[in-house]
């Protein structure tokens, strides 16, 4: 079964998203969005080429847009490795 792994950067991004979501939208909405992201991570693990190539960010990186965020990831032997979860407006300034 394909799986996903989060880098330390991606874990920190999720933590920040959770804090922002709780403060801005409330617990129920924040939990729902985090559950959606978990579902997308699992989809990407099973279908790693679902996202578009993002070679301008780094070689081998792919991107998948979800809501107002972009999930950056790379293929891994067991599925995918999630590199970062960033707001769509921040992608151009990103360095991995």
Long-range contacts (C-beta under 8 A, 24 or more apart in sequence): 2-45, 2-46, 2-48, 2-78, 2-79, 2-80, 3-45, 3-78, 3-79, 4-41, 4-42, 4-44, 4-45, 4-73, 4-79, 4-80, 4-81, 4-82, 5-76, 5-78, 5-79, 5-80, 5-81, 5-82, 6-81, 6-82, 7-81, 7-82, 7-83, 7-84, 9-83, 9-84, 9-96, 10-82, 10-83, 10-84, 10-85, 13-84, 13-85, 13-86, 14-85, 17-69, 17-85, 33-67, 36-66, 36-67, 37-66, 37-69, 37-71, 37-85, 40-64, 40-66, 40-71, 41-71, 41-80, 41-82, 44-71, 44-73, 44-79, 44-80, 44-82, 45-78, 45-79, 45-80, 46-79, 48-73, 48-75, 48-79, 48-80, 49-75, 57-91, 57-94, 57-96, 58-96, 61-96, 63-91, 72-96
